[in-house]
Amino acid sequence: MKKGFLKIEKIELWARVGVLEHERKLGQLFNLDILLWSDFDSCSENDDIKSTLDYSLIIQKVKSHSKIFSCFTIEKYSEEIIKIIRIGFNPDRIKITLTKCRPPIDGFNGKVSIVKYFEK
């Protein structure tokens, strides 16, 4: 069995996450990168769509969830994203990088990210 990973980059999410009330009320832009490890042998050999991870559904589920979810921290939000992927798609391993694109910090023009892992 050969292992590989699927890489999904730069998923744009508008999410209501932050310590400040207006962050949770109005939302803000996040970027999400996902790595998913799985056995892709059957799909590779047979071109069988049912035996792979449907990245279009993964993106759709994560984006839909961002519209209804609210919390204070990117740590909590990252756990929610991992939970959605783990329960819905059951990959062997997950690595995500969740980036808050414009955190409202005076004098700071950078980004803040959290990297999280899940492994069976």
N, C-alpha and C positions, 0 to 999 in steps of 0.2 A: 504494500500500500504506500503510495506516494502522498506526502502531505504538501499542501501549498496554502497560500492565503489570498483572499480577495481584498483588494484595497479600494475603498471608496473615499474620495477626497473632496473637500470644500463643499460640503452640504451646508447651505445657508439656512439658518433657523432664526426666526423671530420669536424670542422667548421672554417670559416675564420672570426674570431671575435677578435678584440683587437685594442688598441690605436696605437700600433707599426705597421709600414707598413708591416714588415715580418709576423706578426700575420695574417693580412688580405690577404696577398699574399700566404703564405704557409699553413696556417691553423694550428689547434692544437686540441688536444683531449678534449672533454667535456663528462660528464656523465649526464644523465637525468633520473629523477624519476618522475612518473606521478601518481596522484590519480584522479580518475574520479567517480563522484557520479551520479547515475542514478537509475531508477526503473528496477530492474532485476526480478520482479515477473513472468512475462510471460515466460521468458527464463528458470527460475528456475522450474516452474511448467510444462512447455510443451517441454522443451529442444529445444526451437526454436532459432536457430542461428540468424535469422533475427530480433529478438527482443532484442538483446544485443549489446554492443559496441565491434566491431571487433578490438581487440588489435593488430592483425597482420597488418591490414591496417593503424592503427594509427602509429605504428613503421615505417612502410614503407614510409608513407607520410612525417614524421618528418625527417627521414634519407635522403630522396630524396631532401627535401628542403635545408638541410644543405650543399648540394653539390653546390647549386647555389646562396646562400645568403651570403652577407658580410656586416658587420657593425662594429662600434667602441666599443659598450658596450654590456655586457651580459644582461643588463636591456632591451635593444632593442631586442636582440635575444630572450629573454624569452617571450616578448610580441608577437613576430612572432609565436613562438611555440603555445602559448595559442590561437592565432587567427586561426591557422591551425586546432587545435582540436575543437575549438568552432564552426567554420563554417562547418567543415566536418562531425562532429559527434554529435554535440548538446547535450552534457551532462548537467546535472543540475548544476554541480559545478566542477571546475578544481583546482587542486593544483599541481604546478610543483616545483621541485628543480633542477636548472641547475648549474652544477659545472664545473668550469674551472680547469682542473686537474693539470696543471703545469704552472701557470702564470709566465711570465718572469720578476721576481722581484729579484734583487740581495739580497742574504742572506735570501731568503724565500723559504722554501721547502714544504709549505702547499698547500692547495686548497682554492679556493674562490667560494662561491655559492650565488645564489639569489633564494629566495623562493617567488613565485607569486601565487595569487588566482584569480579566476573568479567565480562569482555566478550570476545566472539569477535573 
